[in-house]
Amino acid sequence: GVSAAMFLPTLAVTSRRLHDANFSGGMLFLSLVPGVGHLVLTILCLFPSTPAGARFDAGFPAYQAYRPGGY
């Protein structure tokens, strides 16, 4: 029911948060590690946002006008 409906949005938001902290969205696969996977993923999501995370936005033209430094 509800958990199935929230699965994809949760993946999308977690991936975006990892990108903001300059980590790859592939780090989501850490949640598959038994025992500590979710803990490590939570810790990675707690890192502060960095401007270097904008490198993941390079393929989206909508973000081009808002990139700091104009590069």
N, C-alpha and C positions, 0 to 999 in steps of 0.2 A: 503494500500500500504506500504509505507515506515515505518510507525509507527508499523504496524503488524510485519514487518521483523525485527525491532529493539527491539521488546518486550522481547524476551528470552535472547538475549545478554545483555540487560540492567539489567535484573534480575540477571544474572550470575555475572556481574561485580559489581553490588551493593552488592550482597551476599558476594563476595570475599572481598570487601572493609570492610564490617561489620566484617568479620572474622579477617582481619588484625588488626582491632581496638579491638579485643577480645569480640565482640558481636555475638550472634547467628544470623544465616541467617533468622531465624523465625521472626526477627524484621522487615522483609520486609512487614509483614502483617499490620504494623503501617500505611502504605500508604493507607489502606482501611478506616482509621478513617477520617470522613469528617472534613474538615476545617484545622486541624493542623497536620494530619498524615504525609503529605509530608514534612512539615517543620521540624518535629521531626526527621524523617528519614535522612533529609539533615544534620541536626546538628550531628547526630550520625556518619554519614560518614565523618564529619570533624575532628573527634577525631584522634589523632596521632596513628600510628601503634605501637603495642607492641609485644615483643617476646612471651607473653602468648597466642597470637592469633594462634601460631603454633599448639595448641592443636586440632584445627579443621583439621589439616593436618595429624593427626596420622594414619588414615586409608589408606593413599596413599603411597605405597612403594617408589615412585619416590622422595618423599620429605624426606625420612629417612636419606639419606646421607648428606643432607644439614641442618639438625637440629642443632641449636647452642647447644654446650655442649655435643653433642654426645649421648644423652639419647634416 
